[in-house]
Amino acid sequence: MKYSFLVLLAFALVFNPCEAQTKRGMGNDLLTQSATFDTIKLLAPDTLGGKPLMQAIAHRKSDRQFESRNLSLKHLSEVLWVANGINRTNGKRTVPSAMGLYPLQTYAVFSTGIYFYNPQKHQLEPLVKGDYRALAGLQTFVDTAPLNLLFIAKGKSVTDSFLKAFMDSGYCGQNVYLYCASEGLKCVVRAGAKEAELLKAMHLGDNYKFILAQTIGY
Ligand SMILES: Cc1cc2nc3c(=O)[nH]c(=O)nc-3n(C[C@H](O)[C@H](O)[C@H](O)COP(=O)(O)O)c2cc1C
């Protein structure tokens, strides 16, 4: 009887479901989902977390050296939310947009593929499988960084004015900069990418325009 109890206790300690749940919440889901190239359900942001705004501004800077390890699911979820997520019940965003047009779409480039960020569902949806990081920039650190965000404007046609999208992108980039400073992440905003090749790889037509990129990691 005593022996059975000990066996049960050992089993419970080794296969603790609460611990497994915590580990999944901390990022294992992200690794599994990106490996299988499925939709990545993002976590709700912790709006009480991070450093106070003035400290984040004091620490904001650009970095160009990144570890190869993936962002945790928490960091990935919050980066996308601050970059272009929805923060009000009326559907408006964490970033302002000229005339409320929201021409910018956000894409996440991982070693496993490129995902579209759906702000309404707060999830990453698979677009193209494969390592396209080298197309996301013109500098070598981009090729190995765990996450490159792309801000891409969708216009009515190639002749559509993308000026407002360029202006809007500054707010996305700065939100990400301040979030990274607040969480001790590294990032740099970038104007360069292999635009034509990138849009082709993403199957986006000529009514789309690459506007800005941002590399993020540890
Ligand atoms: C619109 C814009 C485009 C940028 N493009 C690049 C880029 O392509 N590559 C890069 O390494 N840094 C780029 N930067 C980052 C700047 O080089 C950086 O902000 C500047 O040197 C000041 O350094 P700090 O951000 O650490 O204060 C860009 C910054 C802005 C605002």
The ligand as a Tripos MOL2 file, in Angstrom:
@<TRIPOS>MOLECULE
LIG
   31    33     1     0     0
SMALL
NO_CHARGES

@<TRIPOS>ATOM
      1 C1         13.3000   55.0510  -41.2780 C.3       1 LIG1
      2 C2         14.5270   54.3730  -40.7020 C.ar      1 LIG1
      3 C3         15.2110   53.4540  -41.4600 C.ar      1 LIG1
      4 C4         16.3170   52.7670  -40.9320 C.ar      1 LIG1
      5 N1         16.9260   51.8100  -41.6830 N.ar      1 LIG1
      6 C5         17.9460   51.1110  -41.1440 C.ar      1 LIG1
      7 C6         18.5400   50.0390  -41.8880 C.ar      1 LIG1
      8 O1         18.1490   49.7330  -43.0150 O.2       1 LIG1
      9 N2         19.5250   49.3430  -41.2900 N.ar      1 LIG1
     10 C7         19.9880   49.6430  -40.0150 C.ar      1 LIG1
     11 O2         20.8870   48.9630  -39.5500 O.2       1 LIG1
     12 N3         19.4530   50.6450  -39.3070 N.ar      1 LIG1
     13 C8         18.4460   51.3850  -39.8250 C.ar      1 LIG1
     14 N4         17.8380   52.3770  -39.0980 N.ar      1 LIG1
     15 C9         18.2800   52.6280  -37.7120 C.3       1 LIG1
     16 C10        19.1710   53.8800  -37.6210 C.3       1 LIG1
     17 O3         20.4190   53.6170  -38.2060 O.3       1 LIG1
     18 C11        19.3070   54.2570  -36.1360 C.3       1 LIG1
     19 O4         18.0490   54.5700  -35.5980 O.3       1 LIG1
     20 C12        20.2420   55.4390  -35.9490 C.3       1 LIG1
     21 O5         21.5730   55.0980  -36.2630 O.3       1 LIG1
     22 C13        20.2030   55.9780  -34.5310 C.3       1 LIG1
     23 O6         20.5800   54.9680  -33.6090 O.3       1 LIG1
     24 P1         19.6060   54.5360  -32.4280 P.3       1 LIG1
     25 O7         18.3510   53.9930  -32.9980 O.co2     1 LIG1
     26 O8         20.3660   53.4840  -31.6450 O.co2     1 LIG1
     27 O9         19.3100   55.7490  -31.6030 O.co2     1 LIG1
     28 C14        16.7690   53.0810  -39.6200 C.ar      1 LIG1
     29 C15        16.0750   54.0380  -38.8670 C.ar      1 LIG1
     30 C16        14.9660   54.6660  -39.3990 C.ar      1 LIG1
     31 C17        14.2120   55.6840  -38.5470 C.3       1 LIG1
@<TRIPOS>BOND
     1     1     2 1
     2     2     3 ar
     3     2    30 ar
     4     3     4 ar
     5     4     5 ar
     6     4    28 ar
     7     5     6 ar
     8     6     7 ar
     9     6    13 1
    10     7     8 2
    11     7     9 ar
    12     9    10 ar
    13    10    11 2
    14    10    12 ar
    15    12    13 ar
    16    13    14 ar
    17    14    15 1
    18    14    28 ar
    19    15    16 1
    20    16    17 1
    21    16    18 1
    22    18    19 1
    23    18    20 1
    24    20    21 1
    25    20    22 1
    26    22    23 1
    27    23    24 1
    28    24    25 2
    29    24    26 1
    30    24    27 1
    31    28    29 ar
    32    29    30 ar
    33    30    31 1
@<TRIPOS>SUBSTRUCTURE
     1 LIG1         1 GROUP 0 **** ****
